[in-house]
Structure formats: structure tokens, C-alpha cells
Amino acid sequence: MTRRYFGTDGIRGQSNVFPMTPDLAMRVGIAVGTIFRKGNHRHRVVIGKDTRLSGYMLENALVAGFTAAGLDVYLLGPIPTPAVAMLTRSLRADIGVMISASHNPFADNGIKLFGPDGYKLSDELEQEIEDLLDKDLYSQLAKPNDIGRAKRVDGDIYRYIEFVKRTLPRDVTLHGLRVAIDCANGAAYKVAPAALWELGGDVVTIGNTPNGTNINLDCGSTSPDALRKKVHEVRADIGIALDGDADRVIIVDERGEIIDGDQLMAVIAESWAEDEKLRGGGIVATVMSNLGLERFLKGKGLSLARTKVGDRHVVEHMRQHDYNIGGEQSGHIVLSDFGTTGDGLVAALQILAAVKRTGKTVSQVCHRFEPVPQLLRNVRIGGGKPLDDIIVRQAIESAEAELNGRGRLVIRPSGTEPLIRVMAEGDDRGQVERIVNELIGVISNVRTAA
């Protein structure tokens, strides 16, 4: 069934444009509050946000909806997505909400929902919410005496800081390490530098002056050049780049080289396997992870289970098959021993632990395999389903036949933007580039004709 509101990671879109309007946000509050208003206890919801200008607008609209549905609202202020997941459980809330569009530009925003267990909602629950959003919600409102209350609890960010610090092994401190961190002018601009400093690091921070419109702007995990320059400038041992809601991380080594999520998962998997902490016999990643990671893990006697793109699919597979490491090439890494969703800061601490324990440089620790040549390009679309076109399907089949097991081809619509993503990888870089460019041309021609 085609869904009108939810994508691969909650509801997302341009602020003040459907569906990311205050009217819909209020209706989401009423609908979600109605569904989770079960039992005789006083119901509560925690709401966090990143630093986007539109966060104020959506936050107030959600508060109106949830209180109208009879839930008490605890407003956390700017705080990372994994902190919302953790505090939903810690505060025994019935529902957790994060207002964020993650790595997207400031003009976008989104609503992510967590159940009382701290996990993102299932497809079935999201469909139930969608069905309710299209109905008359006014019959669901609480009686006057049952309307909820709202209050700010900004001090609870320190619960998250203490939680993060406890994920670093007890025998490790960050003393002697100069750590440069880019907070993307986003949700972690307070908590990340504080946690690293309290753990003993010599911390140099950039991207920690949010103004409502500069989140992810030439900074953060999607734009790491600023961090690379800062690492060189201050001679840092490591650079850590978070995204707007801090659920993903990219590392920059002491030479200024970028280390993506595939390499980071390889480091953590190898370290945990040596410590006999790894479960599932390997890790879970998506179809976008590099073939080099798969080959590296195989050489260590470990497996790589692949899922569709999206951390929800990774987490679902991890829960079903008892894995404790999973993630995406983009740096969204889920360590289920510690949390229920991706946490950029917690993942970074596992890398720092490996660096401190081995006494090696970040470049020596983190470059675990040589990536197979991989190219990803996007085609912007205005609507329709170009991947259903017979000409496009034939072109894809021809490209897959040409690769013939010596590489991989992944073509999919983005779940958060009006794009078709075309990715190919293989040992022959020239072949990969030609295949991607040819497919981009075919999809573009079909899109133009439509």
C-alpha cells in the first residue's frame, strides 16, 4: 500500500509545505497520542529536536496535538536522536518524538517516532497512524479535565552525556588524544564536546554555533572538508563529524583522510570479535555497503547480512537474528549493546577505544580494507515511476548481465528526496563509471519524455 505521509525514516519534507506543516504536526500528535493512550496511567511523551528554525513551529504544533489527546509532554530541547530513544525508555514515556531532517538542509524537517521500547515504530503502527490522520480526529480529543501538561526538562541532556560516557570501556580514557569534532551546527552541539572533554580528550570543536539556518551547511558528516582543515590546523589525532541529529558519524584520520561507515563497522566488528563480544557471526549492513567490506569480513571468518537501505531495516534484521553491530556506509551505525538506533558519538567512542588500546594512529586502525571502486549518482525526478519503464528495466538487466557476478548494481528511489539513486561497483573502475553514466542517461531521457 502506498503511504501518503511516512517515508523510510518518519515523516519528512520541506518546512511549511505539505506534509511538513504545523497543521499536520498537530494531527500527528493527536493521532499518535490516541493510539498510545492505553492503560490507566498518566501518559507521557518526550519530544526532542535539532536546531532548525522550523523546529520551534513543529514543536509547538506537536505539543498542542499531544496535550489535546491527553498526554503530558516533556520537551527536551536540542538533543541527538539517539538521546530521544534512550530517554523514552529512561523516563518511561509512552512515545518519543524527534523533530529533525537528519543530514538534510535546514529548510527541510521531519518527525521521527519511537515506541516505549526506544525502537522506531513498525510499518504496521505507521500505517495505523496514517489511517487515523485521514479521519475525523476531533472525536478522539481528551475531556477538559484530562488535557495534558507540557514542561521543559533541558537538564535531562546530562543523562545522555553520562550514558555515552559509560559506553567507553572502563580501561580506556581519552587522555593524550587531541580530538576535533564537527557538530554540524546541529543537535549535538552541547552534548558531544562535553562528553569527549569529560572523558579526558583535548577537544577542539567546530560546527557548534547553530543559528537556525546553518545546520549541515558546509559542515558535518555530509560536508567534512571543514573538519579536514581543522584536523590539519590543530594537528588533531582524530576528527569526528556528526550529522544534524547526531545519529551518524564520519571519521577523519590524522592525515585528513575521510573514513566512512563501512570502514568503521569493520574496525568495531574486528575488535568485538577479538573480545568475543560480537554476536550473529558478523554484522548487518545495507545493499549500499562496499563489496570490499564483505570481502574483509569473509577473510576474518565473519559474515555480512545485507538489507534494504534504511536503518529501520538494519535494526529489524539485527533484532530478528541477534546481531549487535549493524549500519550504513553513510556512518549510521547501530550498536545494540548500547542503544536502539544509530548513535554517532557512541560509535566514535568505540573507534577511539581501538585507537587507545592498540597505540596506533587512526589511519592505521581505521583503514581495514581497500574499497572496491563504487560510484553513486542521483537523478532528480518530478514524479512518476521511471524505474517501471520498460526501457529502463531493459537497461538495468543489460548492466547486471555485463557485471556478471564481478560487481553489484543497486538502483532505487530515495526514501527522503525526489531522487533515483544509481550505484554500481566492481573491480573495473572504468566499467563501473560507464555503466552508471549510461543508466543515468536512460533514466533522464525517460523522465524528460514523461
Secondary structure, DSSP 8 states (H G I E B T S, - for coil): ---SSEETTEEEEETTSTTSSHHHHHHHHHHHHHHH--SSS--EEEEEE-S-THHHHHHHHHHHHHHHTT-EEEEEEE--HHHHHHHHHHTT-SEEEEE--TTS-TTEEEEEEE-TTSSB--HHHHHHHHHHHTS--GGG---GGG---EEE-GGGHHHHHHHHHHTS-TT---TT-EEEEE-TTSTTTTHHHHHHHHTT-EEEEES----SS-TTSS-STT-THHHHHHHHHHT-SEEEEE-TTSS-EEEE-TTS-EE-HHHHHHHHHHHHHHTT---TTEEEEETTS-HHHHHHHHHTT-EEEEE-SSHHHHHHHHHHHT-SEEE-TTS-EEETTT-SS--HHHHHHHHHHHHHHHT--HHHHH--S----EEEEEEE-SSS-GGGSHHHHHHHHHHHHHHTTSEEEEEEE-SSSSEEEEEEEES-HHHHHHHHHHHHHHHHHHHHH-
